[in-house]
Amino acid sequence: MGLEKSQKAINGLGEEKTLQLGFPGTMAARIALVAILFSVYFFAGKFGLSFATIHPSASPIWMPTGIAIAALMVFGYRVWPVFFAGAFLFNFTTTGDIPTSVAIGVGNTLEGLIAAFWVNRYANGRFAFNHPYDIFKFVVLAGILAPIFSATIGVTSLVLAGLAPMSNFAAIWFTWWVGNATGALVVAPFIVIWCNNLHIRLDFKKIFEVVMFLSALIITVFIVSSDTQALKFLTIPFVIWSAFRFGQRGTALFVLLLSWIILFVTISSLGAYAVSAPQNHTFLIAQIFIALISVIGLTVSCVVSENHKTTKMLLKSEENLQLKVLEEVSKVKKTRERFQALFENAPDIITMCSSDGRINSINPAIEKIAGWTPEEMEGKNFTEIVQPDDVLVVENYFAGVLKGNMLPPTEIRLLRKSGGFVWVEHIRRPILEKGEVSSAFSINRDITERKKAQELVEKKFEIEKQHEAQKMEFLTMTSHELKTPLTPVLIQGELLLDGSFGRLSKPQKKIVEIIVRNVKRFNDLINDIFDITMIHSAGIKKEMEETDISKVIRENVENMKLLARKKNIAITAKIWALPRVIAAPNRIAQVMANLLDNAVKFTPEKGKILVEARKENGSIVVKVADTGIGIGEKDREMIFYHFYQARSSPLTKNAGTGLGLAICRSIVEMHGGKIWVESKEGKGSTFYFSLPVPGGKEKPNTEKTQGIDLK
Amino acid sequence: MQGKDTVVKKAVGKKILVVDDEEDILFSIKTLVESMGHEAETAANGFEALKILGEKKFDLVLLDIFMPEMSGRELMEKILADPVLKDQKIAFLTVVYLSKSGKNILKKLRPVEYFQKPIEIKDFKTRLNRILE
């Protein structure tokens, strides 16, 4: 794969480690630095001055300039006193003249500071050699312009001090300037470049190449050592080799080395240490050549390394891009796999349908639930496996979804491959593309278990209903069977009593009366028991309907009036406007009849009965008050229970079955209401019952009271 | 409504058919009806009743609802379906409360009266006379 190859290539290049040198942090290191700089500068100066032929203070070989510029660039302007002191010292030791030594020290220091300042300001400082254009600026600013200061100040001071003849000013100045410029162009780059990165990474191949390079160089030097001109132009291929193969550091080192070789060769060709003007001229030519070689080497190696870096960067960014693409692809793949797994393993049937209803994809759940394989379903219309009765439901649902409606789930039957069907909860949603419904997906959940539970509940309900019906039937039959024998007894008894078969004697009449009364009582008892049982078995619910309670009350009051009139009892009814409620009208009538019957029964002649009905706190409250004998405190609670009759009642002969109020209580409670009594013995009783009004609490009765007097 | 002072004219000599499966009840009702001065015949079930109705004309049929084999309701339906008997006056005698649906069915059949057993003689006499008048 191309990618692996490029990755290898990148690994081969590697990210080079760098070890940069700067002004040290600790005092000891600073002192050491100053000491090293001073000695290097001083001895380089002494070494340079040993080549001074035209004037003892002006040498064509002048490395100190390069050292000063480089040190000021790398370690900062603060190291300038080192160079001032150095320059002063080696001049003083040469000429013994203090003023000129100070002036030359100032000139040399100024030269370094100006060069460093310009390069820092205009040529990217210590990184000037990273870019060809910055190298050009360095050459002009530090190599050509800055030495002018040193040469001018130095030579002028010498002339002024009378240490040099004015006639020789130009020649001395030129030598001074060339020496300094060469130092700036050969030595400064070497120091700066190496201080920027001291880290050396050597492998066998590199070492081998270096060995080959040096061997070739040495051979060349030996072969042509007699001909300096030939040597000079034969060094050019080596500079190019170095620039291409050993980078800027290698080239800078090589150029420095070369400058010494050429110096050495020049000296040996001239006959060592001959002091004469033509020698000075030869040295100057050699220096200019070295300076040019240095500039060429620096520029070429810079371009090569820049090109190298660009290629590396390009490769890296390409690799990053590829890695990113791979990463994205794997992410997408992972997401896809996850969704695929979800789709494959979902317990619900998931379908993706085109807008014509054809299945594009369907998950394996279909096979588990209905037996059809996804392969045989694809391309089919979903309705093909829908129970015919439900097809219309599904089609209408689908049409709704295509219109963009969000419909609630619906229950449908899917045909099983093996026959029969399975209940599923079907939900479908549209898939939008550019805002328009392009297709739809559906989720179909197997609801067999839910349906089973539902059926079970329905069955249970049905059974309960049946039980209820059976109970009712049993009740009806029991009541019928119990009452049937009473019928002839009552008829015959009453016939005897009304004299249809001749007059009865007094004791006979009394006996028959007892028989008839007790048979009637027995009949009432059966009726009440039937009622109570039926109310409790919720038979009453079947009778519930929207009921006008006021009408029921009014009718009952009306019915009771005849009986009350016989005892000269006045019944007054005050019925306010009442909301209609869901109630069993006949049962409420039964409650009213019971309460009114009791009221009449227990109220002595000329008494009063007051009936009131109104809406109070979300309920209808009905009140039946009498001026009768009242009920003792002990009995008040108990009278609503089965077969309880107030002991205080003197009219036990008239008493009913003891079930009347219990039936009333059951009826009221089955309506969700309450029944209670307030009473004072001897003064009368007031019975209340309430019936809840649905939602009655939210709106308290604001209707105007409208009393209806039925008297 | 009749005025208070108007004495209810006692209908006498009407023909009444009593249908009930209980022999004692049949006898009692017959006695009661006869004590009021009417003629009464009895039938112990629906088939017998239909047979008798085919032979004679009656002013009223007093019909028990709960009877084995043919219920009072079924008998009434048969009578009403018969072109000759369809105008026959029929009253029900029954023991139990009727359910809503049961009442609705009876309402459709429109019996002239509906007596709850055990009957109170006074009430029975008043209502019977009103029907027969």
Interface residues (C-beta under 8 A of the other chain):
Chain A: T476 S479 H480 K483 T484 P485 L486 T487 P488 V489 L490 I491 Q492 E494 L495 D498 S500 V519 K520 N523 F530 K542 E543
Chain B: E22 D24 I25 F27 S28 I29 T31 L32 S35 F66 V95 V96 Y97 S99 K100 K117 P118 I119 E120 I121
